[in-house]
């Protein structure tokens, strides 16, 4: 019986992650969707590989450096923020930088549904890995009836409305 051969996980810090800068409208939008898809897996280790080994983050008031800190942060985040579903949308781009707006819905440990809104500024290295991520995020408690993100956990379906279509 033939079994699929797993793809090796790149350990090389110079790993290439297309599309590469400088970005066009098309490649910037592709990069945003790839990031959304990655985060919707809630696999901290896999998500961390989209960042440089020494990537610098500001996430709300938390400052991180490097993949190990990113993995720890995301692991703890997704343990608390259950039923996480995220939509990202391209806001602007230039050269090796992309600005994104996003919203995600999640359930807090006590059961309260939340919607978090925010903006991110990203800077990429020449290999297409994110070297800097600056995120500003605000949380809003919502009722279960006000939820808008109802797809099964994982990748947002292509036919699901984005932020603009949802007027978020």
DSSP file (Angstrom, degrees, kcal/mol; ACC not computed):
  #  RESIDUE AA STRUCTURE BP1 BP2  ACC     N-H-->O    O-->H-N    N-H-->O    O-->H-N    TCO  KAPPA ALPHA  PHI   PSI    X-CA   Y-CA   Z-CA
    1    1 A X              0   0    0      0, 0.0     2,-0.5     0, 0.0     0, 0.0   0.000 360.0 360.0 360.0 128.6    0.0    0.0    0.0
    2    2 A X        -     0   0    0      3,-0.0     2,-0.4     0, 0.0     3,-0.0  -0.686 360.0-163.6 -83.3 128.3    1.4    3.4   -1.0
    3    3 A X        -     0   0    0     -2,-0.5     2,-0.1     1,-0.0     0, 0.0  -0.875  28.0-102.3-110.1 144.9    1.3    6.0    1.7
    4    4 A X        -     0   0    0     -2,-0.4     2,-0.6     1,-0.1    -1,-0.0  -0.385  33.7-125.1 -64.1 141.7    1.7    9.7    1.1
    5    5 A X        -     0   0    0     -2,-0.1    -1,-0.1     1,-0.0     3,-0.1  -0.778  27.4-123.5 -87.0 124.0    5.1   11.0    2.0
    6    6 A X        -     0   0    0     -2,-0.6     2,-0.3     1,-0.1    -1,-0.0  -0.364  25.2-109.9 -67.3 147.5    4.8   13.8    4.5
    7    7 A X        -     0   0    0      1,-0.1    -1,-0.1    -2,-0.0     2,-0.1  -0.588  37.7-112.9 -73.3 135.4    6.4   17.1    3.5
    8    8 A X        -     0   0    0     -2,-0.3     2,-0.5     1,-0.1    -1,-0.1  -0.402  26.5-116.2 -68.4 147.3    9.5   17.8    5.7
    9    9 A X        -     0   0    0     -2,-0.1     2,-0.2     1,-0.0    -1,-0.1  -0.740  33.0-119.1 -82.8 124.9    9.3   20.8    8.0
   10   10 A X        +     0   0    0     -2,-0.5    -1,-0.0     1,-0.2     5,-0.0  -0.465  32.7 177.8 -68.3 129.7   11.8   23.4    7.0
   11   11 A X        +     0   0    0     -2,-0.2     2,-0.4     3,-0.0    -1,-0.2   0.449  47.6 109.7-106.8  -6.1   14.3   24.0    9.7
   12   12 A X    >   -     0   0    0      1,-0.2     3,-1.8     2,-0.1    -2,-0.0  -0.586  64.1-146.0 -75.2 123.2   16.3   26.5    7.6
   13   13 A X  T 3  S+     0   0    0     -2,-0.4    40,-0.3     1,-0.3    -1,-0.2   0.729  99.6  62.1 -62.2 -19.4   15.9   30.1    8.9
   14   14 A X  T 3  S+     0   0    0     38,-0.1    -1,-0.3     2,-0.1    -2,-0.1   0.151  76.0 149.7 -91.6  20.1   16.2   31.3    5.3
   15   15 A X    <   -     0   0    0     -3,-1.8     2,-0.4     1,-0.1   114,-0.1  -0.196  45.4-127.5 -50.4 140.0   13.0   29.3    4.4
   16   16 A X        -     0   0    0    112,-0.1     2,-0.3     4,-0.0   112,-0.2  -0.809  23.3-173.8 -97.6 136.0   11.1   31.0    1.6
   17   17 A X        -     0   0    0    110,-3.6    -2,-0.0    -2,-0.4    -1,-0.0  -0.723  32.2-120.9-130.4  79.7    7.4   31.7    2.1
   18   18 A X  S    S+     0   0    0     -2,-0.3     2,-0.1     2,-0.1   109,-0.0  -0.202  86.7  67.0 -62.9 157.9    5.9   33.1   -1.2
   19   19 A X  S    S-     0   0    0      3,-0.1     2,-0.3     1,-0.0    -2,-0.1   0.527  78.7-159.5 -72.2 152.5    4.5   35.4   -2.2
   20   20 A X        -     0   0    0     -2,-0.1   106,-0.1     2,-0.1   107,-0.1  -0.691  21.6 -67.5-102.7 151.0    7.6   37.5   -1.8
   21   21 A X  S    S+     0   0    0    104,-0.5    75,-0.2    -2,-0.3     2,-0.1  -0.403  98.2  70.1 -71.5 158.4    7.9   41.3   -1.5
   22   22 A X  S    S-     0   0    0     73,-0.5    74,-0.2    -2,-0.1     2,-0.2   0.446  85.0-147.4 -74.1 142.9    7.6   43.7   -3.1
   23   23 A X        -     0   0    0     72,-2.5    72,-0.3    74,-0.1     2,-0.2  -0.497  13.6-157.8 -86.6 148.5    3.9   43.0   -3.0
   24   24 A X     >  -     0   0    0     -2,-0.2     4,-2.8    70,-0.1     5,-0.3  -0.611  43.1 -95.7-104.3 174.2    1.2   43.8   -5.6
   25   25 A X  H  > S+     0   0    0     -2,-0.2     4,-2.0     1,-0.2     5,-0.2   0.912 127.5  47.1 -57.3 -41.3   -2.5   44.1   -4.8
   26   26 A X  H  > S+     0   0    0      2,-0.2     4,-2.0     1,-0.2    -1,-0.2   0.932 114.8  42.9 -68.2 -46.4   -2.9   40.4   -5.7
   27   27 A X  H  > S+     0   0    0      2,-0.2     4,-2.3     1,-0.2    -2,-0.2   0.847 112.9  53.1 -73.1 -31.4    0.0   39.1   -3.8
   28   28 A X  H  X S+     0   0    0     -4,-2.8     4,-2.1     2,-0.2    -1,-0.2   0.929 110.6  47.3 -65.6 -44.1   -0.7   41.2   -0.7
   29   29 A X  H  X S+     0   0    0     -4,-2.0     4,-2.3    -5,-0.3    -2,-0.2   0.888 111.6  51.6 -63.2 -38.2   -4.3   39.9   -0.7
   30   30 A X  H  X S+     0   0    0     -4,-2.0     4,-2.4     2,-0.2    -1,-0.2   0.917 108.7  50.4 -63.1 -43.3   -2.9   36.3   -1.1
   31   31 A X  H  X S+     0   0    0     -4,-2.3     4,-2.0     1,-0.2    -2,-0.2   0.887 110.0  51.0 -62.6 -39.7   -0.5   36.8    1.8
   32   32 A X  H  X S+     0   0    0     -4,-2.1     4,-2.5     2,-0.2    -1,-0.2   0.924 110.9  47.4 -64.3 -45.2   -3.4   38.1    4.0
   33   33 A X  H  X S+     0   0    0     -4,-2.3     4,-2.9     1,-0.2    -2,-0.2   0.889 109.8  53.4 -65.8 -37.5   -5.6   35.1    3.2
   34   34 A X  H  X S+     0   0    0     -4,-2.4     4,-2.4     2,-0.2    -1,-0.2   0.910 109.8  48.2 -62.1 -40.9   -2.7   32.7    3.9
   35   35 A X  H  X S+     0   0    0     -4,-2.0     4,-2.6     2,-0.2     5,-0.2   0.929 111.8  49.6 -65.2 -44.5   -2.2   34.3    7.3
   36   36 A X  H  X S+     0   0    0     -4,-2.5     4,-2.3     1,-0.2    -2,-0.2   0.944 111.6  48.7 -57.6 -48.9   -6.0   34.0    8.0
   37   37 A X  H  X S+     0   0    0     -4,-2.9     4,-0.6     1,-0.2    -1,-0.2   0.907 111.7  50.0 -59.8 -42.4   -6.0   30.4    7.0
   38   38 A X  H >X>S+     0   0    0     -4,-2.4     3,-1.3     1,-0.2     5,-0.6   0.948 111.4  46.7 -62.1 -49.4   -3.0   29.6    9.2
   39   39 A X  H ><5S+     0   0    0     -4,-2.6     3,-1.2     1,-0.3    -1,-0.2   0.854 105.1  61.4 -63.1 -34.1   -4.4   31.3   12.3
   40   40 A X  H 3<5S+     0   0    0     -4,-2.3   114,-0.3     1,-0.3    -1,-0.3   0.663  94.8  63.0 -69.5 -13.9   -7.7   29.5   11.8
   41   41 A X  H <<5S-     0   0    0     -3,-1.3    -1,-0.3    -4,-0.6    -2,-0.2   0.779  93.9-147.3 -74.0 -25.4   -5.9   26.2   12.2
   42   42 A X  T <<5 +     0   0    0     -3,-1.2     2,-0.8    -4,-0.6    -3,-0.1   0.802  50.2 140.7  58.1  32.3   -5.0   27.2   15.7
   43   43 A X     >< -     0   0    0     -5,-0.6     4,-2.7     1,-0.2     5,-0.2  -0.853  34.6-169.4-103.8  95.6   -1.8   25.3   15.3
   44   44 A X  H  > S+     0   0    0     -2,-0.8     4,-2.3     1,-0.2    -1,-0.2   0.858  82.6  51.5 -57.9 -41.1    0.8   27.5   17.0
   45   45 A X  H  > S+     0   0    0      2,-0.2     4,-0.8     1,-0.2    -1,-0.2   0.934 113.4  44.0 -63.9 -46.2    3.8   25.6   15.8
   46   46 A X  H >4 S+     0   0    0      1,-0.2     3,-0.8     2,-0.2     4,-0.2   0.914 113.4  51.2 -65.0 -43.1    2.7   25.8   12.1
   47   47 A X  H >< S+     0   0    0     -4,-2.7     3,-2.0     1,-0.2    -1,-0.2   0.902 102.8  60.4 -60.9 -40.6    1.7   29.4   12.4
   48   48 A X  H >< S+     0   0    0     -4,-2.3     3,-1.7     1,-0.3    -1,-0.2   0.770  90.8  69.4 -61.2 -25.4    5.1   30.3   13.9
   49   49 A X  T << S+     0   0    0     -4,-0.8    -1,-0.3    -3,-0.8    -2,-0.2   0.575  86.4  66.9 -73.2  -7.2    6.8   29.1   10.8
   50   50 A X  T <  S+     0   0    0     -3,-2.0    80,-2.6    -4,-0.2     2,-0.3   0.508  96.7  70.9 -83.8  -4.8    5.4   32.1    8.8
   51   51 A X  E <  S-a  130   0A   0     -3,-1.7    80,-0.2    78,-0.3    16,-0.1  -0.773  93.6-100.2-112.4 153.8    7.5   34.4   10.9
   52   52 A X  E >   -     0   0A   0     78,-2.3     3,-2.0    -2,-0.3    14,-0.1  -0.326  39.6-108.6 -64.7 155.5   11.3   34.9   11.0
   53   53 A X  E 3  S+     0   0A   0      1,-0.3    14,-1.2   -40,-0.3    15,-0.3   0.794 122.7  36.8 -56.8 -27.4   13.1   33.1   13.8
   54   54 A X  E 3  S+     0   0A   0     12,-0.2    -1,-0.3    13,-0.1    -2,-0.1   0.032  86.5 158.2-112.8  25.9   13.7   36.5   15.5
   55   55 A X  E <   -     0   0A   0     -3,-2.0    11,-3.1    10,-0.2     2,-0.5  -0.147  32.4-140.7 -52.2 141.5   10.3   38.0   14.6
   56   56 A X  E     -aB 132  65A   0     75,-2.6    77,-2.2     9,-0.2     2,-0.3  -0.921  21.5-174.6-111.2 133.0    9.2   40.9   16.8
   57   57 A X  E     -aB 133  64A   0      7,-2.5     7,-1.8    -2,-0.5     2,-0.4  -0.922  23.7-168.6-124.6 148.0    5.6   41.3   17.9
   58   58 A X  E     +aB 134  63A   0     75,-2.3    77,-3.6    -2,-0.3     2,-0.6  -0.952  16.8 176.9-125.3 116.1    3.5   43.8   19.7
   59   59 A X  E >   -aB 135  62A   0      3,-3.0     3,-2.3    -2,-0.4     2,-0.4  -0.935  67.1 -53.2-120.7 104.3    0.1   42.2   20.4
   60   60 A X  T 3  S-     0   0    0     75,-2.1    75,-0.1    -2,-0.6    78,-0.0  -0.540 123.2 -23.8  58.9-117.7   -2.0   44.5   22.5
   61   61 A X  T 3  S+     0   0    0     -2,-0.4     2,-0.5    -3,-0.1    -1,-0.3   0.202 118.2 102.8-106.4  15.1    0.4   45.3   25.4
   62   62 A X  E <   -B   59   0A   0     -3,-2.3    -3,-3.0     2,-0.0     2,-0.5  -0.847  54.6-159.7-101.3 133.0    2.4   42.1   25.0
   63   63 A X  E     +B   58   0A   0     -2,-0.5     2,-0.3    -5,-0.2    -5,-0.2  -0.952  14.1 179.7-114.6 129.1    5.8   42.2   23.4
   64   64 A X  E     -B   57   0A   0     -7,-1.8    -7,-2.5    -2,-0.5     2,-0.4  -0.901  14.7-165.0-127.9 153.6    7.4   39.0   21.9
   65   65 A X  E     +B   56   0A   0     -2,-0.3     4,-0.4    -9,-0.2    -9,-0.2  -0.963  54.5   3.3-139.6 124.1   10.6   38.1   20.1
   66   66 A X  S  > S-     0   0    0    -11,-3.1     4,-1.8    -2,-0.4   -12,-0.2   0.123  83.4 -77.3  92.0 158.9   11.2   34.9   18.3
   67   67 A X  H  > S+     0   0    0    -14,-1.2     4,-2.9     1,-0.2     5,-0.2   0.851 122.1  58.6 -62.9 -38.6    9.2   31.8   17.3
   68   68 A X  H  > S+     0   0    0    -15,-0.3     4,-2.2     1,-0.2    -1,-0.2   0.918 109.7  44.6 -61.1 -42.1    9.4   30.1   20.7
   69   69 A X  H  > S+     0   0    0     -4,-0.4     4,-2.6     2,-0.2    -1,-0.2   0.865 112.3  52.9 -68.9 -35.5    7.7   33.0   22.3
   70   70 A X  H  X S+     0   0    0     -4,-1.8     4,-2.9     2,-0.2     5,-0.3   0.934 109.5  48.6 -63.4 -46.0    5.1   33.2   19.5
   71   71 A X  H  X S+     0   0    0     -4,-2.9     4,-2.5     2,-0.2     5,-0.2   0.934 113.4  46.5 -60.2 -47.2    4.3   29.5   19.9
   72   72 A X  H  X S+     0   0    0     -4,-2.2     4,-2.2    -5,-0.2     5,-0.2   0.931 114.1  48.3 -61.6 -45.6    3.9   29.9   23.7
   73   73 A X  H  X S+     0   0    0     -4,-2.6     4,-2.5     1,-0.2    -2,-0.2   0.940 114.6  44.1 -60.3 -49.8    1.7   33.0   23.3
   74   74 A X  H  X S+     0   0    0     -4,-2.9     4,-2.7     2,-0.2     5,-0.2   0.875 111.0  54.5 -67.3 -37.1   -0.5   31.4   20.6
   75   75 A X  H  X S+     0   0    0     -4,-2.5     4,-1.1    -5,-0.3    -1,-0.2   0.944 113.2  42.4 -59.9 -47.9   -0.9   28.2   22.6
   76   76 A X  H  X S+     0   0    0     -4,-2.2     4,-1.4    -5,-0.2    -2,-0.2   0.887 112.9  54.6 -65.8 -39.4   -2.0   30.0   25.6
   77   77 A X  H  X S+     0   0    0     -4,-2.5     4,-3.1     1,-0.2     3,-0.5   0.947 110.3  44.2 -58.6 -50.9   -4.3   32.3   23.5
   78   78 A X  H  < S+     0   0    0     -4,-2.7    -1,-0.2     1,-0.2    -2,-0.2   0.640 106.3  60.8 -77.8 -12.8   -6.1   29.4   21.9
   79   79 A X  H  < S+     0   0    0     -4,-1.1    -1,-0.2    -5,-0.2    -2,-0.2   0.835 117.5  32.0 -73.2 -33.5   -6.5   27.6   25.2
   80   80 A X  H  < S+     0   0    0     -4,-1.4     2,-1.3    -3,-0.5    -2,-0.2   0.842 114.7  59.6 -89.2 -38.8   -8.5   30.6   26.5
   81   81 A X  S >< S-     0   0    0     -4,-3.1     3,-0.5    -5,-0.2    -1,-0.2  -0.687  77.8-177.1 -96.4  83.8  -10.1   31.7   23.3
   82   82 A X  E 3   +C  107   0A   0     25,-1.8    25,-3.1    -2,-1.3    -3,-0.1  -0.360  60.6  26.0 -82.7 162.9  -12.1   28.6   22.3
   83   83 A X  E 3  S-     0   0A   0     23,-0.2    -1,-0.2     1,-0.2     2,-0.2   0.828  86.1-174.8  54.7  36.6  -14.2   28.3   19.1
   84   84 A X  E <   +     0   0A   0     -3,-0.5    70,-0.4    -6,-0.1     2,-0.4  -0.410  13.6 173.9 -67.3 128.4  -11.9   30.8   17.5
   85   85 A X  E     -C  105   0A   0     20,-2.1    20,-2.4    -2,-0.2     2,-0.4  -0.986   9.8-167.4-139.4 129.3  -12.9   32.0   13.9
   86   86 A X  E     -C  104   0A   0     -2,-0.4     2,-0.4    18,-0.2    18,-0.2  -0.905  14.9-169.9-124.9 141.4  -11.0   34.8   12.2
   87   87 A X  E     -C  103   0A   0     16,-2.7    16,-2.2    -2,-0.4     2,-0.3  -0.999  11.6-171.3-126.7 129.3  -11.4   37.0    9.1
   88   88 A X  E     -C  102   0A   0     -2,-0.4     2,-0.4    14,-0.2    14,-0.2  -0.872   1.0-167.3-114.8 151.7   -8.6   39.2    7.9
   89   89 A X  E     -C  101   0A   0     12,-2.5    12,-2.5    -2,-0.3     2,-0.1  -0.996  26.8-112.3-141.6 134.4   -8.9   41.8    5.1
   90   90 A X  E     +C  100   0A   0     -2,-0.4    10,-0.2    10,-0.2     3,-0.1  -0.413  33.8 172.1 -62.1 132.9   -6.2   43.7    3.3
   91   91 A X  E     -     0   0A   0      8,-3.0     2,-0.3     1,-0.5     9,-0.2   0.756  61.6 -24.3-108.3 -47.5   -6.2   47.4    4.1
   92   92 A X  E     -C   99   0A   0      7,-1.6     7,-3.2   -64,-0.1    -1,-0.5  -0.978  54.7-167.5-160.5 163.5   -3.0   48.7    2.4
   93   93 A X  E     +C   98   0A   0     -2,-0.3     2,-0.2     5,-0.2     5,-0.2  -0.989   8.6 171.6-155.5 155.2    0.4   47.6    1.1
   94   94 A X  E >   -C   97   0A   0      3,-2.3     3,-2.4    -2,-0.3     2,-0.3  -0.810  63.5 -42.4-165.7 125.8    3.7   49.0   -0.1
   95   95 A X  T 3  S-     0   0    0    -72,-0.3   -72,-2.5     1,-0.3   -73,-0.5  -0.335 128.4 -11.1  58.2-112.7    7.0   47.3   -0.8
   96   96 A X  T 3  S+     0   0    0     -2,-0.3    28,-2.5   -74,-0.2     2,-0.4   0.121 119.6  90.4-106.8  20.0    7.5   44.7    2.0
   97   97 A X  E <   -CD  94 123A   0     -3,-2.4    -3,-2.3    26,-0.2     2,-0.4  -0.913  48.2-175.1-121.5 145.6    4.7   46.0    4.2
   98   98 A X  E     -CD  93 122A   0     24,-1.8    24,-3.0    -2,-0.4     2,-0.4  -0.999  11.1-154.4-136.4 136.8    1.1   45.1    4.6
   99   99 A X  E     -CD  92 121A   0     -7,-3.2    -8,-3.0    -2,-0.4    -7,-1.6  -0.939  20.3-175.3-110.5 137.1   -1.7   46.6    6.7
  100  100 A X  E     -CD  90 120A   0     20,-2.7    20,-2.7    -2,-0.4     2,-0.4  -0.944  19.1-155.4-132.0 146.0   -4.6   44.4    7.7
  101  101 A X  E     +CD  89 119A   0    -12,-2.5   -12,-2.5    -2,-0.3     2,-0.3  -0.929  26.8 172.3-114.9 152.4   -7.9   44.8    9.5
  102  102 A X  E     -CD  88 118A   0     16,-2.5    16,-2.3    -2,-0.4     2,-0.3  -0.964  23.7-161.7-152.0 163.9   -9.5   41.8   11.1
  103  103 A X  E     -CD  87 117A   0    -16,-2.2   -16,-2.7    -2,-0.3     2,-0.3  -0.976  12.4-176.6-145.9 144.8  -12.2   40.5   13.4
  104  104 A X  E     -CD  86 116A   0     12,-2.2    12,-3.1    -2,-0.3     2,-0.4  -0.996  14.3-145.3-142.1 149.7  -12.5   37.2   15.2
  105  105 A X  E     +CD  85 115A   0    -20,-2.4   -20,-2.1    -2,-0.3     2,-0.3  -0.882  28.3 155.0-113.0 146.0  -15.1   35.6   17.3
  106  106 A X  E     - D   0 114A   0      8,-1.9     8,-2.9    -2,-0.4     2,-0.5  -0.976  39.2-111.9-161.2 164.1  -14.4   33.3   20.2
  107  107 A X  E     -CD  82 113A   0    -25,-3.1   -25,-1.8    -2,-0.3     6,-0.2  -0.928  29.1-135.4-110.6 129.8  -15.8   32.0   23.5
  108  108 A X    >   -     0   0    0      4,-3.1     3,-2.5    -2,-0.5   -27,-0.1  -0.338  33.1 -99.4 -75.7 161.6  -14.3   33.1   26.8
  109  109 A X  T 3  S+     0   0    0      1,-0.3    -1,-0.1     2,-0.1   -28,-0.0   0.809 124.6  54.1 -53.5 -32.8  -13.7   30.5   29.6
  110  110 A X  T 3  S-     0   0    0      2,-0.1    -1,-0.3     1,-0.0    -2,-0.0   0.490 124.7-102.3 -82.0  -1.7  -16.9   31.6   31.4
  111  111 A X  S <  S+     0   0    0     -3,-2.5     2,-0.2     1,-0.3    -2,-0.1   0.291  74.1 141.2 103.2 -10.1  -18.9   31.0   28.2
  112  112 A X        -     0   0    0     -5,-0.1    -4,-3.1     1,-0.1    -1,-0.3  -0.473  49.4-129.4 -69.0 131.0  -19.3   34.6   27.0
  113  113 A X  E     -DE 107 142A   0     29,-0.6    29,-2.4    -6,-0.2     2,-0.3  -0.612  29.6-170.6 -78.6 142.8  -19.1   35.1   23.3
  114  114 A X  E     -DE 106 141A   0     -8,-2.9    -8,-1.9    -2,-0.3     2,-0.4  -0.942  19.7-155.4-131.8 151.1  -16.7   37.8   22.2
  115  115 A X  E     -DE 105 140A   0     25,-2.7    25,-2.1    -2,-0.3     2,-0.5  -0.997  15.2-160.2-124.0 127.5  -15.8   39.6   19.0
  116  116 A X  E     -DE 104 139A   0    -12,-3.1   -12,-2.2    -2,-0.4     2,-0.3  -0.911   5.4-166.4-109.3 132.6  -12.4   41.1   18.8
  117  117 A X  E     +DE 103 138A   0     21,-2.9    21,-2.9    -2,-0.5     2,-0.3  -0.881  21.0 140.4-115.1 146.4  -11.6   43.8   16.2
  118  118 A X  E     -DE 102 137A   0    -16,-2.3   -16,-2.5    -2,-0.3     2,-0.3  -0.995  40.2-120.7-170.0 179.2   -8.2   45.1   15.2
  119  119 A X  E     -DE 101 136A   0     17,-2.0    17,-2.5    -2,-0.3     2,-0.4  -0.972  21.7-163.9-131.4 145.0   -5.5   46.3   12.9
  120  120 A X  E     -DE 100 135A   0    -20,-2.7   -20,-2.7    -2,-0.3     2,-0.5  -0.982   8.8-156.7-130.1 143.6   -2.1   44.8   12.2
  121  121 A X  E     -DE  99 134A   0     13,-2.1    13,-2.2    -2,-0.4     2,-0.4  -0.990  20.1-168.6-116.3 127.1    0.9   46.2   10.5
  122  122 A X  E     -DE  98 133A   0    -24,-3.0   -24,-1.8    -2,-0.5     2,-0.4  -0.899  13.4-168.2-119.0 143.4    3.3   43.6    9.0
  123  123 A X  E     -DE  97 132A   0      9,-1.9     8,-2.8    -2,-0.4     9,-1.8  -0.999  14.4-158.0-129.5 132.5    6.8   43.9    7.7
  124  124 A X  E     - E   0 130A   0    -28,-2.5     6,-0.2    -2,-0.4     2,-0.1  -0.753  11.3-129.8-110.0 151.3    8.4   41.0    5.7
  125  125 A X    >   -     0   0    0      4,-2.8     3,-1.8    -2,-0.3  -104,-0.5  -0.323  45.0 -89.1 -84.5 179.6   11.9   39.9    5.0
  126  126 A X  T 3  S+     0   0    0      1,-0.3    -1,-0.1     2,-0.1    -2,-0.0   0.684 126.4  59.0 -66.2 -17.2   13.1   39.1    1.5
  127  127 A X  T 3  S-     0   0    0      2,-0.1  -110,-3.6  -107,-0.1    -1,-0.3   0.381 119.5-106.1 -92.1   3.5   12.1   35.5    1.9
  128  128 A X  S <  S+     0   0    0     -3,-1.8     2,-0.3     1,-0.3    -2,-0.1   0.580  76.5 135.0  84.5   9.5    8.5   36.3    2.6
  129  129 A X        -     0   0    0   -114,-0.1    -4,-2.8   -78,-0.1     2,-0.5  -0.722  63.0-110.8 -90.6 143.1    8.7   35.6    6.3
  130  130 A X  E     +aE  51 124A   0    -80,-2.6   -78,-2.3    -2,-0.3    -6,-0.3  -0.612  35.4 176.7 -77.4 120.0    7.1   38.2    8.7
  131  131 A X  E     +     0   0A   0     -8,-2.8   -75,-2.6    -2,-0.5     2,-0.4   0.746  68.2  26.4 -93.4 -28.7    9.8   40.0   10.6
  132  132 A X  E     -aE  56 123A   0     -9,-1.8    -9,-1.9   -77,-0.2     2,-0.4  -0.998  57.4-178.8-139.1 142.0    7.5   42.4   12.5
  133  133 A X  E     -aE  57 122A   0    -77,-2.2   -75,-2.3    -2,-0.4     2,-0.5  -0.961   2.1-176.0-140.5 120.3    3.9   42.3   13.6
  134  134 A X  E     -aE  58 121A   0    -13,-2.2   -13,-2.1    -2,-0.4     2,-0.4  -0.970  12.5-175.5-118.7 116.0    2.2   45.2   15.4
  135  135 A X  E     -aE  59 120A   0    -77,-3.6   -75,-2.1    -2,-0.5     2,-0.5  -0.946  16.2-170.6-121.3 130.1   -1.4   44.4   16.5
  136  136 A X  E     + E   0 119A   0    -17,-2.5   -17,-2.0    -2,-0.4     2,-0.4  -0.980  21.3 179.3-113.7 128.5   -4.0   46.7   18.1
  137  137 A X  E     - E   0 118A   0     -2,-0.5     2,-0.4   -19,-0.2   -19,-0.2  -0.985  18.1-168.3-139.4 138.7   -7.1   44.8   19.3
  138  138 A X  E     - E   0 117A   0    -21,-2.9   -21,-2.9    -2,-0.4     2,-0.4  -0.971  15.9-143.1-125.2 143.5  -10.4   45.7   21.0
  139  139 A X  E     - E   0 116A   0     -2,-0.4     2,-0.4   -23,-0.2   -23,-0.2  -0.836  12.5-172.2-109.9 143.6  -12.8   43.1   22.5
  140  140 A X  E     - E   0 115A   0    -25,-2.1   -25,-2.7    -2,-0.4     2,-0.3  -0.993  22.9-130.3-134.2 125.5  -16.6   43.4   22.5
  141  141 A X  E     - E   0 114A   0     -2,-0.4     2,-0.3   -27,-0.2   -27,-0.3  -0.576  33.8-176.1 -70.7 134.6  -18.9   41.0   24.3
  142  142 A X  E     - E   0 113A   0    -29,-2.4   -29,-0.6    -2,-0.3     2,-0.2  -0.910  25.6-113.2-129.5 158.9  -21.7   39.7   22.0
  143  143 A X    >   -     0   0    0     -2,-0.3     3,-1.5     1,-0.1     4,-0.4  -0.539  34.4-109.8 -83.9 158.2  -24.7   37.5   22.4
  144  144 A X  G >  S+     0   0    0      1,-0.3     3,-1.0     2,-0.2    -1,-0.1   0.841 120.6  58.4 -56.0 -31.6  -24.8   34.1   20.7
  145  145 A X  G 3  S+     0   0    0      1,-0.2    -1,-0.3     3,-0.0    -3,-0.0   0.732 100.2  57.2 -70.4 -21.6  -27.5   35.6   18.4
  146  146 A X  G <  S+     0   0    0     -3,-1.5    -1,-0.2     2,-0.0    -2,-0.2   0.476  78.5 119.1 -88.7  -2.6  -25.1   38.3   17.3
  147  147 A X    <   +     0   0    0     -3,-1.0     3,-0.1    -4,-0.4   -32,-0.0  -0.349  35.7 178.4 -63.4 144.1  -22.4   35.9   16.1
  148  148 A X        +     0   0    0      1,-0.1     2,-0.9    -2,-0.0    -1,-0.1   0.501  60.5  78.4-120.9 -13.1  -21.6   36.1   12.4
  149  149 A X        +     0   0    0      1,-0.1    -1,-0.1   -64,-0.1    -2,-0.0  -0.822  47.5 149.8-106.4  95.4  -18.9   33.5   11.9
  150  150 A X        +     0   0    0     -2,-0.9    -1,-0.1    -3,-0.1     3,-0.1   0.310  24.9 120.3-113.0   7.2  -20.6   30.2   11.8
  151  151 A X  S    S-     0   0    0      1,-0.1     3,-0.1     3,-0.1     5,-0.1  -0.307  76.5 -86.7 -70.1 158.7  -18.4   28.0    9.6
  152  152 A X        -     0   0    0      1,-0.1    -1,-0.1     3,-0.1     5,-0.1  -0.322  63.7 -79.0 -60.4 149.1  -16.9   24.8   11.1
  153  153 A X  S    S+     0   0    0     -3,-0.1     2,-0.3   -68,-0.1    -1,-0.1  -0.171 101.7  43.8 -52.0 141.8  -13.6   25.4   12.9
  154  154 A X  S    S+     0   0    0    -70,-0.4  -113,-0.1  -114,-0.3    -3,-0.1  -0.874 101.3  12.8 120.2-155.2  -10.8   25.7   10.4
  155  155 A X  S    S-     0   0    0     -2,-0.3     2,-0.3     1,-0.1    -3,-0.1  -0.263  76.5-114.0 -61.1 136.4  -10.4   27.5    7.1
  156  156 A X        -     0   0    0    -70,-0.2    -1,-0.1     1,-0.1    -3,-0.0  -0.556  39.5-108.4 -68.3 129.6  -13.2   30.1    6.3
  157  157 A X    >   -     0   0    0     -2,-0.3     3,-1.9     1,-0.1    -1,-0.1  -0.281  21.7-121.0 -59.9 146.1  -15.1   28.8    3.3
  158  158 A X  T 3  S+     0   0    0      1,-0.3    -1,-0.1    -3,-0.1    -2,-0.1   0.792 112.6  52.5 -59.1 -29.3  -14.5   30.8    0.1
  159  159 A X  T 3  S+     0   0    0      2,-0.1     2,-0.3     3,-0.0    -1,-0.3   0.429  83.4 107.7 -90.4   2.8  -18.1   31.7   -0.2
  160  160 A X  S <  S-     0   0    0     -3,-1.9   -11,-0.0     1,-0.1    -4,-0.0  -0.631  80.7-104.8 -77.7 135.7  -18.4   33.1    3.4
  161  161 A X        -     0   0    0     -2,-0.3    -1,-0.1     4,-0.1     2,-0.1  -0.208  32.5-135.0 -59.6 150.3  -18.7   36.9    3.4
  162  162 A X     >  -     0   0    0     -3,-0.1     4,-1.7   -75,-0.0     6,-0.1  -0.192  37.5 -80.9 -90.2-170.6  -15.6   38.9    4.4
  163  163 A X  T  4>S+     0   0    0      1,-0.2     5,-2.6     2,-0.2     4,-0.4   0.898 128.2  49.8 -64.0 -42.7  -15.5   41.9    6.7
  164  164 A X  T >45S+     0   0    0      1,-0.2     3,-1.3     2,-0.2    -1,-0.2   0.933 111.7  48.2 -62.5 -45.7  -16.7   44.5    4.2
  165  165 A X  T 345S+     0   0    0      1,-0.3    -1,-0.2     2,-0.1    -2,-0.2   0.812 112.9  48.8 -65.3 -29.3  -19.7   42.3    3.2
  166  166 A X  T 3<5S-     0   0    0     -4,-1.7    -1,-0.3     0, 0.0    -2,-0.2   0.446 110.5-124.7 -87.4  -0.6  -20.5   41.8    6.9
  167  167 A X  T < 5       0   0    0     -3,-1.3    -3,-0.2    -4,-0.4    -2,-0.1   0.868 360.0 360.0  58.1  39.8  -20.2   45.6    7.5
  168  168 A X      <       0   0    0     -5,-2.6    -4,-0.2    -6,-0.1    -5,-0.1   0.409 360.0 360.0-101.5 360.0  -17.7   45.0   10.3
